[in-house]
Amino acid sequence: MLVIGALKSFPCEPACSNTVLFLPAVVGLLYPCIDSHLGEPHKFKREWASVMRCVAVFVGINHASAKLDFANNVQLSLTLAALSLGLWWTFDRSRSGLGLGITIAFLATLITQLLVYNGVYQYTSPDFLYIRSWLPCIFFSGGVTVGNIGRQLAMVRPDAGNSQGGGA
């Protein structure tokens, strides 16, 4: 039995865990595809240093959800929601990023609720419809972070196709 975060049991076979590891790559690829489909190229803070800072802030938000003690879960959830929106505002600021982040948070929370309801997962202390109330904030932050990684990987450098090794 594998223990993950606030989960008590995780009876999952390797095929299931490979699928779970594949989903962030799909989410990361969605962001540049949606940007190009909407005709809104993402131009805010397009460098690897910004992406790494976004990853560090996401790790901090994730760590805060597990380690900080608050008076109640509503206070923790509101704090994490504010931090998650701050992460989006600091590193993304696009309407497509906000929409995809909210969509990912909703769908991932729904899937998690279905898995817990069907007995695949079991939280040690759920407080909101079978899950922890702060989980959508973590999914939102994770979606924004993976989206920034995907956008950076999809970025084409203008001089990348011109280097042929010879002189002009």
Secondary structure, DSSP 8 states (H G I E B T S, - for coil): ----TTEEE----HHHHHHHHHHHHHHHHHHHHHHHHHT----SS-SHHHHHHHHHHHHHHHHHHHH---SSHHHHHHHHHHHHHHHHHHHT--HHHHHHHHHHHHHHHHHHHHHHHTTS-EESS--BTTB-TTHHHHHHHHHHHHHHHHHHHH---TTTTT--SS--
